């Protein structure tokens, strides 16, 4: 009977060991799966946001640089090229409004608002060049130049704020 008890105890120990091993294996696989799902979720959230943020930051910087540059006064084509950025600003802002988060959307809205101020100045400049009024051209030209320059700096600041907000949003995925 002693050998029977020993066999039963051996089988019981073997069963408990197998159960413990399978439980540990299950938990390890579950944690690995969770980590994989978290990483995939971060990637799915981060990549579209990064692309949308990058587009608006790039377009905003381009517009601010064009508005501050001397080339804007050289030819009407430079003004037209800057005005053509309006659609890109609107599309990028729309993407960010859908992707969020709210803090970054607020910064993107500020970029869009300041871009519209620059666009208003550019339209005024475009209209000035196409007008036939010759009276007080130099004073009006100087005023337009000053307005355009002063509208470019808040746009640049708004783009830099968006960049900082985007960095924080891309670092914080909300999954920990």
Backbone bond lengths (Angstrom), bond angles and torsions (degrees), N, CA, C in turn:
res aa  C-N    CA-C-N  psi(-1)  N-CA   C-N-CA  omega(-1)  CA-C   N-CA-C  phi
1 X - - - 1.424 - - 1.524 112.02 -
2 X 1.288 115.99 -28.57 1.459 119.43 178.10 1.528 111.36 -62.10
3 X 1.313 116.61 -37.34 1.455 118.40 179.77 1.529 110.50 -71.29
4 X 1.312 118.42 -29.75 1.453 121.88 177.28 1.524 111.44 -68.48
5 X 1.343 115.23 -42.37 1.464 119.60 178.31 1.530 109.60 -66.30
6 X 1.302 116.48 -39.37 1.457 120.65 179.28 1.534 110.48 -63.88
7 X 1.336 115.56 -38.91 1.460 119.42 179.22 1.528 111.05 -67.33
8 X 1.345 115.10 -41.85 1.470 119.20 178.28 1.526 110.27 -64.87
9 X 1.303 117.09 -43.95 1.482 120.48 178.74 1.528 110.24 -62.80
10 X 1.331 116.75 -41.16 1.456 120.42 178.39 1.516 111.28 -63.25
11 X 1.337 116.38 -42.06 1.460 120.24 178.31 1.519 110.63 -66.24
12 X 1.348 116.66 -39.52 1.461 121.03 178.79 1.537 111.08 -64.26
13 X 1.316 116.44 -43.71 1.465 120.38 177.91 1.536 109.99 -63.46
14 X 1.313 115.92 -42.50 1.465 120.22 178.19 1.525 111.43 -62.08
15 X 1.352 116.71 -42.13 1.461 120.60 179.34 1.522 110.72 -65.70
16 X 1.326 117.74 -43.16 1.472 121.24 179.05 1.532 110.76 -64.80
17 X 1.297 116.69 -39.02 1.466 120.33 178.04 1.528 110.19 -64.91
18 X 1.318 117.10 -44.92 1.461 120.85 178.57 1.521 110.41 -62.92
19 X 1.337 116.99 -42.07 1.467 120.50 178.65 1.536 111.03 -63.31
20 X 1.312 116.46 -44.57 1.466 120.80 178.86 1.514 111.88 -62.70
21 X 1.322 115.69 -41.98 1.458 120.07 179.41 1.524 110.90 -65.52
22 X 1.328 117.00 -43.12 1.471 119.33 179.96 1.526 111.05 -66.88
23 X 1.344 117.26 -35.54 1.459 120.54 177.22 1.532 110.63 -65.04
24 X 1.305 117.00 -44.70 1.467 120.39 178.33 1.531 111.29 -64.54
25 X 1.309 116.43 -39.68 1.463 120.37 178.03 1.528 110.65 -63.88
26 X 1.330 116.44 -42.80 1.461 121.13 178.55 1.528 110.75 -60.51
27 X 1.309 116.81 -47.01 1.468 120.23 -179.37 1.523 111.64 -64.31
28 X 1.296 117.29 -40.29 1.471 120.08 178.99 1.532 110.26 -65.04
29 X 1.318 117.10 -42.87 1.462 120.07 178.41 1.526 111.22 -65.06
30 X 1.325 116.40 -38.29 1.466 120.76 178.86 1.526 110.50 -63.64
31 X 1.313 118.03 -44.00 1.466 121.54 178.58 1.525 111.65 -66.28
32 X 1.320 116.15 -38.03 1.461 119.88 176.98 1.531 110.41 -64.08
33 X 1.326 116.18 -42.24 1.457 120.77 178.66 1.527 110.41 -64.45
34 X 1.324 116.93 -43.15 1.469 120.17 177.90 1.523 111.29 -60.79
35 X 1.311 116.66 -43.70 1.467 120.13 179.55 1.521 110.63 -63.15
36 X 1.317 117.07 -40.03 1.457 121.07 178.72 1.523 111.05 -65.55
37 X 1.326 116.70 -42.64 1.464 120.97 179.10 1.527 110.27 -64.82
38 X 1.339 116.71 -42.75 1.474 119.85 178.12 1.524 110.94 -61.21
39 X 1.318 116.52 -44.37 1.470 119.87 -179.83 1.531 110.94 -64.27
40 X 1.306 116.94 -40.35 1.463 120.40 178.92 1.525 111.21 -66.54
41 X 1.326 116.02 -40.33 1.465 120.10 177.90 1.530 110.67 -63.28
42 X 1.325 116.40 -44.85 1.468 119.80 177.89 1.522 110.60 -58.24
43 X 1.306 116.07 -42.75 1.461 120.30 -179.79 1.527 110.64 -64.39
44 X 1.327 117.23 -43.95 1.462 121.40 -178.85 1.521 112.08 -66.00
45 X 1.318 117.11 -32.54 1.470 120.91 179.22 1.524 110.34 -82.04
46 X 1.316 116.41 -42.71 1.463 121.26 -172.47 1.527 112.89 -70.50
47 X 1.316 118.91 -44.56 1.464 120.54 -172.76 1.531 113.85 -62.66
48 X 1.339 120.32 -48.87 1.470 118.16 178.08 1.526 112.30 -63.77
49 X 1.319 116.78 -37.52 1.462 119.86 177.62 1.514 110.06 -63.27
50 X 1.327 116.43 -47.73 1.464 120.03 -178.87 1.518 110.73 -57.71
51 X 1.324 117.06 -43.75 1.468 120.51 -179.92 1.527 111.32 -63.70
52 X 1.333 116.69 -43.19 1.472 120.09 -179.70 1.528 110.73 -66.32
53 X 1.330 117.07 -43.85 1.469 120.36 179.17 1.523 110.16 -62.67
54 X 1.324 115.60 -44.38 1.468 119.96 -178.16 1.530 110.73 -60.88
55 X 1.344 117.37 -40.80 1.464 120.54 -179.44 1.525 111.36 -61.66
56 X 1.335 116.68 -49.24 1.466 118.91 -177.23 1.526 111.35 -68.65
57 X 1.316 117.29 -38.49 1.472 120.17 177.48 1.525 109.61 -62.55
58 X 1.311 117.04 -44.87 1.464 121.13 -179.42 1.527 111.86 -63.72
59 X 1.328 116.53 -47.17 1.466 120.30 -179.68 1.524 110.68 -66.13
60 X 1.327 117.10 -40.89 1.464 120.66 178.97 1.522 112.10 -63.01
61 X 1.327 116.12 -43.24 1.470 119.68 177.79 1.528 110.61 -64.58
62 X 1.315 116.26 -41.99 1.463 120.63 179.32 1.525 110.40 -60.64
63 X 1.323 116.55 -46.59 1.460 120.59 179.84 1.527 111.52 -63.48
64 X 1.326 117.24 -44.40 1.475 120.58 179.40 1.527 111.13 -62.44
65 X 1.325 116.57 -42.11 1.463 119.81 179.69 1.525 111.39 -66.77
66 X 1.316 116.61 -39.54 1.468 119.35 177.93 1.529 110.44 -64.97
67 X 1.326 116.88 -41.51 1.470 120.45 -178.25 1.524 111.32 -68.28
68 X 1.319 117.39 -31.77 1.467 120.84 -179.45 1.522 112.37 -85.49
69 X 1.317 117.47 -16.60 1.459 120.69 -173.23 1.511 113.64 -80.96
70 X 1.288 114.43 162.77 1.460 122.15 179.30 1.525 111.79 -77.74
71 X 1.336 117.61 -23.27 1.463 120.39 -177.21 1.521 112.35 -64.74
72 X 1.304 117.03 -24.94 1.469 120.25 -177.86 1.525 110.50 -60.17
73 X 1.329 116.47 -26.41 1.464 121.47 -177.86 1.522 112.17 -91.49
74 X 1.324 116.92 -8.64 1.459 119.82 -175.29 1.530 112.43 -75.61
75 X 1.320 116.52 -45.79 1.463 120.14 -176.52 1.517 109.96 -146.44
76 X 1.323 114.35 156.00 1.461 119.02 176.43 1.523 111.85 -65.95
77 X 1.314 117.34 -25.98 1.469 119.81 -178.68 1.529 110.87 -62.39
78 X 1.316 117.96 -32.08 1.464 120.33 177.97 1.527 110.83 -67.70
79 X 1.316 116.94 -37.67 1.465 120.89 176.26 1.521 109.33 -66.74
80 X 1.316 116.72 -43.38 1.467 120.60 179.21 1.525 111.04 -61.30
81 X 1.330 116.49 -42.15 1.466 120.04 178.39 1.523 110.84 -62.62
82 X 1.314 117.06 -40.68 1.466 120.12 178.27 1.521 110.84 -66.95
83 X 1.320 117.62 -40.11 1.466 120.74 178.95 1.530 111.65 -66.43
84 X 1.320 117.13 -27.97 1.463 120.85 178.28 1.525 112.56 -68.63
85 X 1.319 117.94 -11.75 1.461 121.18 178.65 1.530 112.66 -77.20
86 X 1.326 117.05 -9.15 1.468 120.36 -177.25 1.526 111.95 -59.38
87 X 1.320 117.60 -44.54 1.466 120.19 179.39 1.525 111.61 -61.62
88 X 1.314 116.72 -39.99 1.464 120.33 179.05 1.525 110.88 -65.10
89 X 1.336 116.86 -38.90 1.465 120.33 177.20 1.528 109.56 -62.89
90 X 1.315 116.52 -46.88 1.472 120.27 -178.94 1.525 112.14 -63.48
91 X 1.320 117.83 -44.09 1.461 121.15 -178.96 1.529 111.14 -65.93
92 X 1.312 116.64 -42.64 1.466 119.90 179.05 1.514 111.21 -65.11
93 X 1.317 116.66 -41.74 1.468 119.98 178.27 1.522 110.24 -62.55
94 X 1.320 117.48 -41.23 1.459 120.93 179.52 1.524 111.04 -62.04
95 X 1.312 117.61 -43.07 1.464 120.60 177.48 1.522 111.00 -59.73
96 X 1.322 116.27 -45.26 1.470 119.80 -179.72 1.520 110.41 -65.95
97 X 1.328 117.15 -35.67 1.467 119.02 179.99 1.529 110.61 -64.96
98 X 1.318 117.56 -28.73 1.461 120.98 177.98 1.527 112.50 -83.81
99 X 1.323 116.98 -31.96 1.458 120.78 -174.52 1.522 113.45 -91.14
100 X 1.345 116.70 -29.02 1.456 121.27 178.68 1.508 112.13 68.43
101 X 1.307 115.65 -161.29 1.458 131.09 -4.26 1.534 111.87 -75.37
102 X 1.321 115.32 -179.20 1.466 121.03 -172.65 1.531 112.99 -59.95
103 X 1.322 118.17 -41.59 1.478 120.10 -179.16 1.519 111.13 -61.48
104 X 1.306 116.15 -41.76 1.456 119.69 -179.98 1.521 110.66 -71.73
105 X 1.325 116.73 -35.47 1.465 119.62 176.25 1.527 110.44 -62.38
106 X 1.331 117.47 -39.97 1.466 120.18 176.99 1.529 111.09 -60.84
107 X 1.327 116.50 -43.38 1.471 119.98 178.39 1.530 110.59 -65.99
108 X 1.333 117.16 -39.46 1.472 120.89 178.62 1.522 110.87 -66.01
109 X 1.318 116.94 -36.99 1.465 120.72 178.07 1.524 110.40 -65.31
110 X 1.303 116.58 -36.72 1.476 120.33 177.21 1.534 110.17 -66.27
111 X 1.323 117.41 -39.02 1.475 120.71 176.11 1.522 109.15 -62.12
112 X 1.314 116.66 -45.87 1.470 120.82 -178.89 1.534 110.44 -62.52
113 X 1.328 117.38 -43.87 1.466 121.22 -179.85 1.526 110.53 -61.08
114 X 1.323 116.85 -46.18 1.469 120.54 179.36 1.524 111.81 -68.74
115 X 1.316 117.33 -33.28 1.468 120.08 176.10 1.525 109.94 -64.24
116 X 1.326 116.65 -39.09 1.461 119.77 178.12 1.531 111.08 -64.49
117 X 1.317 118.37 -34.00 1.471 120.68 175.96 1.533 110.01 -64.97
118 X 1.322 116.47 -40.18 1.468 120.23 176.81 1.524 109.77 -65.72
119 X 1.335 116.76 -43.09 1.466 119.69 178.35 1.530 111.28 -60.28
120 X 1.335 117.15 -39.18 1.472 120.10 176.77 1.527 111.07 -59.96
121 X 1.318 116.01 -43.76 1.467 119.74 178.31 1.525 111.13 -64.79
122 X 1.325 115.99 -39.73 1.468 119.43 179.03 1.524 111.45 -65.71
123 X 1.339 116.94 -39.21 1.460 119.94 176.70 1.527 110.81 -64.00
124 X 1.331 116.91 -39.00 1.463 120.19 177.42 1.522 110.53 -63.04
125 X 1.326 116.01 -42.02 1.459 120.35 178.14 1.527 110.62 -64.35
126 X 1.318 116.57 -43.43 1.464 121.23 178.69 1.530 110.90 -61.36
127 X 1.319 115.96 -43.64 1.473 120.37 178.53 1.528 110.48 -65.94
128 X 1.323 117.78 -37.47 1.462 122.20 178.84 1.525 109.89 -61.47
129 X 1.311 116.48 -44.83 1.457 119.73 -179.44 1.522 111.90 -66.26
130 X 1.314 116.32 -31.23 1.466 119.49 -178.50 1.525 113.15 -89.51
131 X 1.317 117.23 -3.79 1.467 119.61 178.81 1.521 109.51 -81.55
132 X 1.297 115.22 158.35 1.461 120.37 -179.79 1.523 111.01 -105.13
133 X 1.313 116.66 4.72 1.463 119.65 -179.86 1.521 109.44 -75.05
134 X 1.295 117.19 127.70 1.455 121.63 -177.38 1.523 112.01 -104.60
135 X 1.330 117.06 -8.29 1.460 118.94 -175.47 1.524 110.88 -76.60
136 X 1.293 114.19 132.78 1.457 123.04 175.75 1.533 112.59 56.10
137 X 1.335 116.33 39.98 1.460 120.72 -177.58 1.522 112.52 -65.27
138 X 1.312 116.59 -40.24 1.458 118.74 -176.58 1.532 111.29 -66.61
139 X 1.320 117.22 -42.40 1.465 120.25 179.18 1.527 110.54 -64.31
140 X 1.314 116.68 -42.67 1.466 120.07 179.75 1.530 110.87 -67.65
141 X 1.310 116.18 -39.86 1.458 120.64 178.15 1.530 110.64 -62.61
142 X 1.311 116.72 -43.17 1.473 120.41 178.11 1.523 111.61 -64.26
143 X 1.344 116.65 -39.52 1.466 120.55 178.65 1.528 110.43 -64.55
144 X 1.327 116.45 -43.12 1.463 120.28 178.72 1.528 111.37 -64.26
145 X 1.310 115.95 -39.56 1.465 119.91 178.19 1.530 110.69 -62.78
146 X 1.316 116.24 -43.03 1.461 120.72 179.54 1.538 111.16 -65.90
147 X 1.324 117.05 -42.05 1.468 120.45 178.74 1.525 110.91 -63.95
148 X 1.312 116.50 -42.00 1.453 120.11 -179.58 1.527 110.71 -65.19
149 X 1.306 115.86 -44.93 1.469 120.52 178.95 1.521 110.79 -62.65
150 X 1.335 116.55 -43.89 1.469 119.07 -177.99 1.522 112.39 -72.02
151 X 1.329 118.89 -22.99 1.466 120.35 176.42 1.526 111.52 -81.82
152 X 1.317 117.89 -21.57 1.466 121.23 -178.23 1.532 111.81 -73.69
153 X 1.325 117.59 -35.36 1.462 119.51 -177.07 1.530 113.23 -66.92
154 X 1.340 120.25 -44.65 1.471 118.37 175.71 1.533 112.45 -62.77
155 X 1.321 116.74 -32.66 1.459 119.70 176.40 1.522 110.04 -64.10
156 X 1.308 116.48 -45.01 1.460 120.62 178.92 1.525 110.64 -60.37
157 X 1.331 117.37 -44.51 1.470 121.18 177.43 1.525 111.48 -61.95
158 X 1.324 117.12 -41.26 1.466 120.96 179.20 1.525 111.15 -64.36
159 X 1.330 116.65 -37.91 1.469 120.38 177.70 1.526 110.09 -65.59
160 X 1.316 117.10 -41.54 1.465 119.83 178.41 1.530 111.02 -65.12
161 X 1.334 117.38 -38.33 1.465 120.61 175.79 1.525 110.80 -64.02
162 X 1.324 117.01 -41.03 1.459 120.56 177.08 1.523 110.35 -62.09
163 X 1.297 116.44 -40.53 1.462 120.26 179.34 1.529 110.95 -60.43
164 X 1.320 116.72 -45.09 1.478 120.38 178.22 1.529 110.77 -64.32
165 X 1.312 116.90 -43.88 1.459 121.10 179.41 1.526 111.13 -64.14
166 X 1.314 116.87 -38.91 1.462 121.14 179.02 1.526 110.81 -65.43
167 X 1.326 116.78 -39.77 1.464 119.49 177.99 1.520 110.72 -60.51
168 X 1.320 116.60 -44.35 1.464 120.23 178.46 1.525 111.50 -64.39
169 X 1.315 116.46 -41.05 1.465 120.02 -179.37 1.516 111.24 -66.16
170 X 1.313 116.82 -36.56 1.463 119.34 179.75 1.521 112.57 -74.36
171 X 1.312 116.61 -26.97 1.468 120.32 176.22 1.520 111.56 -76.35
172 X 1.334 117.60 -35.31 1.456 122.13 -177.43 1.521 109.59 -98.39
173 X 1.328 115.08 105.54 1.463 119.71 -179.96 1.513 112.03 -95.45
174 X 1.327 117.89 -11.05 1.451 120.63 179.82 1.510 113.46 80.23
175 X 1.320 116.98 4.42 1.466 120.91 179.99 1.518 107.86 -117.99
176 X 1.299 117.00 111.85 1.467 121.06 176.13 1.496 110.92 -137.84
